[in-house]
Amino acid sequence: MTERPVASPADPMAGPRAFNGPTEVAIAQAATLFEQLDVERAVATLEPALRADPGAIEGWILLARLRLALDEAQNALEAADHAIRIDAGDPRPLALSSRALTVLGRHEDAVTMAYRAVIADPRNALWHDRVAWALLAADRQIADAEQAARTAIGFDPTEAHYYYTHGVTLEALGHTDQARQALLTSLRMEPENPVAQHHLAVLNGEATRPAETKKRGWRLFGRKG
């Protein structure tokens, strides 16, 4: 786990709704398949609808998330770029573009897109979390990453993941005791999270750090992805 996905595949608070056309039906079907972790079928359902209706921004946003889930960062970037061309003020494709750019190793661009998402929607904790992970992956301005993580907590103090992010940034700054406390807070809120458990065990000297955590590319879909 590194960061939260941009949104859940479907809004659990949404009730039954009427669809306005075949594109909306395809998007809903693809979102359901995504929830069921049938990602390839979701893509196969969504892509024909987007070819027929290329102005459907929600479809491009979902396709970008699906491509990221398939570890297809370049295709995810292209889908996010389609959505940005439709509405450059929507923070969701900006954040998805940032995620894809991080995976592709284009860290300067990833940081820029993350900050664009924050500018578009400055009070949403998700985008500040994305800034934190973009900076961590770039291995630069870690103090700014820690500030972004704290800002995310300020906007959503009930979300365990943001305390995990804060713990990772504090560890990167060398503040091991504070990092441990942040991870403990995350685990008090979400005690069964195996990634946070392992990270805390590493800090406590009870486990070995996996080699891949030292790389600049960060996996994007852990919890809720």
C-alpha positions in Angstrom: 0.0 0.0 0.0 1.2 3.5 -0.7 -1.7 5.7 -1.4 -5.5 5.6 -1.7 -7.1 5.3 -5.1 -8.7 8.4 -6.5 -12.1 7.1 -5.7 -13.9 3.9 -5.0 -15.1 2.1 -8.1 -18.6 2.9 -7.2 -20.1 5.2 -4.5 -21.6 3.0 -1.8 -23.9 5.8 -0.7 -25.5 6.1 -4.1 -28.9 4.7 -4.6 -30.5 3.2 -7.7 -30.3 5.6 -10.7 -31.6 5.8 -14.2 -29.0 5.8 -17.0 -29.1 8.3 -19.8 -27.6 6.2 -22.5 -25.4 3.3 -23.4 -22.2 5.1 -22.3 -23.5 5.5 -18.8 -24.6 1.9 -18.7 -21.1 0.7 -19.9 -19.4 2.9 -17.3 -21.6 1.5 -14.5 -21.0 -2.1 -15.7 -17.3 -1.5 -15.9 -17.3 0.0 -12.4 -19.1 -3.0 -11.1 -16.6 -5.3 -12.7 -13.8 -3.3 -11.1 -15.4 -3.8 -7.7 -15.4 -7.5 -8.4 -11.7 -7.3 -9.4 -12.5 -8.4 -12.9 -10.3 -5.6 -14.3 -9.7 -6.9 -17.8 -13.4 -7.4 -18.4 -14.1 -3.9 -17.1 -11.7 -2.5 -19.7 -13.2 -4.6 -22.5 -16.6 -3.3 -21.5 -15.6 0.3 -21.3 -13.3 0.9 -24.3 -16.0 0.3 -27.0 -18.3 2.8 -25.2 -15.5 5.4 -25.2 -14.7 4.9 -28.9 -18.4 5.6 -29.5 -18.6 8.5 -27.1 -15.1 10.0 -26.6 -16.4 13.0 -24.6 -17.4 10.9 -21.6 -15.0 12.1 -19.0 -16.2 9.7 -16.3 -15.4 6.8 -18.6 -11.8 8.1 -19.2 -11.3 8.6 -15.5 -12.4 5.0 -14.8 -10.3 3.7 -17.7 -7.2 5.4 -16.3 -7.8 3.7 -12.9 -8.3 0.4 -14.6 -5.1 0.7 -16.5 -3.2 1.6 -13.4 -4.7 -1.5 -11.7 -3.3 -3.5 -14.6 0.1 -1.9 -14.2 -0.3 -0.3 -17.6 1.0 3.2 -16.7 1.4 4.5 -20.2 -2.1 3.6 -21.2 -3.3 5.0 -17.9 -1.6 8.3 -18.7 -3.2 8.5 -22.1 -6.6 7.9 -20.6 -6.1 10.5 -18.0 -4.9 13.0 -20.6 -8.1 12.4 -22.6 -10.1 13.3 -19.4 -7.9 16.4 -18.8 -8.6 17.6 -22.4 -12.3 17.4 -21.7 -12.1 19.2 -18.3 -8.7 20.6 -17.2 -10.3 21.8 -14.0 -11.3 18.3 -12.7 -8.7 17.2 -10.1 -9.3 13.5 -10.6 -7.6 13.0 -13.9 -4.8 15.3 -12.8 -4.1 13.0 -9.9 -4.4 9.9 -12.0 -1.9 11.4 -14.5 0.4 12.1 -11.6 0.2 8.5 -10.4 1.0 7.2 -13.9 3.9 9.6 -14.3 5.3 8.4 -11.0 5.2 4.8 -12.2 6.9 5.8 -15.4 9.7 7.5 -13.5 8.7 11.0 -14.7 8.9 12.4 -11.3 9.0 16.2 -12.0 5.9 15.9 -14.2 4.2 13.7 -11.5 4.8 16.4 -8.8 3.5 19.1 -11.1 0.3 17.3 -11.9 -0.2 16.5 -8.2 0.0 20.1 -7.3 -2.4 20.9 -10.1 -4.9 18.6 -8.5 -4.5 20.4 -5.2 -4.9 23.8 -6.9 -8.1 22.6 -8.5 -9.6 21.2 -5.2 -7.4 22.4 -2.3 -9.6 21.1 0.5 -9.6 17.4 -0.6 -7.2 15.3 1.4 -6.7 12.8 -1.5 -4.8 15.3 -3.6 -2.5 16.4 -0.7 -1.8 12.7 -0.2 -0.9 12.4 -3.9 1.5 15.3 -3.5 3.2 13.5 -0.6 3.6 10.2 -2.5 4.8 12.0 -5.7 7.5 13.8 -3.7 8.5 10.6 -1.8 8.8 8.7 -5.1 10.9 11.6 -6.5 13.1 11.4 -3.4 13.0 15.2 -3.1 11.5 17.9 -0.8 10.6 15.3 1.8 9.8 18.1 4.3 7.1 19.3 1.8 5.9 15.7 1.5 5.5 15.6 5.3 3.6 18.9 5.2 1.3 17.5 2.5 0.7 14.4 4.6 -0.2 16.5 7.7 -2.5 18.6 5.5 -4.3 15.5 4.4 -4.8 14.5 8.0 -6.2 17.9 8.8 -8.8 17.6 6.1 -9.7 14.0 6.9 -8.5 13.0 10.4 -10.7 9.9 10.4 -8.8 8.2 7.5 -6.2 5.7 8.7 -4.3 5.8 5.4 -3.2 9.4 5.8 -1.5 8.6 9.1 0.3 5.8 7.3 1.5 8.3 4.7 2.6 10.7 7.4 4.5 7.9 9.1 6.4 7.1 5.8 7.3 10.8 5.3 8.5 11.1 8.9 10.6 8.0 8.5 12.1 9.5 5.3 13.0 12.6 7.4 14.8 10.4 10.0 12.1 11.0 12.7 11.8 7.3 13.6 9.9 7.8 16.9 7.3 10.1 15.3 7.0 7.8 12.4 6.3 4.9 14.8 3.6 6.9 16.5 1.9 7.8 13.2 1.9 4.2 12.1 0.5 3.2 15.5 -2.3 5.7 15.0 -3.0 4.3 11.6 -3.2 0.8 13.0 -5.5 1.8 15.8 -7.9 2.9 13.2 -7.3 0.0 10.8 -5.7 -2.8 12.9 -5.8 -5.5 10.2 -3.8 -3.5 7.6 -0.9 -5.8 6.7 1.2 -3.2 5.0 1.1 -0.8 7.9 1.8 -3.7 10.3 4.9 -4.7 8.3 6.1 -1.2 8.1 5.9 -0.8 11.8 7.6 -4.1 12.3 10.5 -2.9 10.1 10.8 0.3 12.2 10.8 -1.8 15.3 13.6 -4.1 13.9 11.2 -7.1 13.9 11.1 -7.5 10.1 13.3 -6.9 7.0 12.4 -4.1 4.6 11.5 -5.5 1.2 14.0 -4.4 -1.5 11.3 -2.9 -3.7 10.4 -0.2 -1.1 13.8 1.4 -1.8 12.8 1.9 -5.5 11.4 5.2 -6.8 8.4 3.5 -8.4 5.5 3.0 -6.0 2.6 0.6 -6.4 -0.6 2.5 -6.5 -3.5 0.2 -5.5 -3.4 -1.3 -2.1 -6.3 -0.8 0.2 -9.6 -0.2 -1.5 -8.1 -0.4 -5.0 
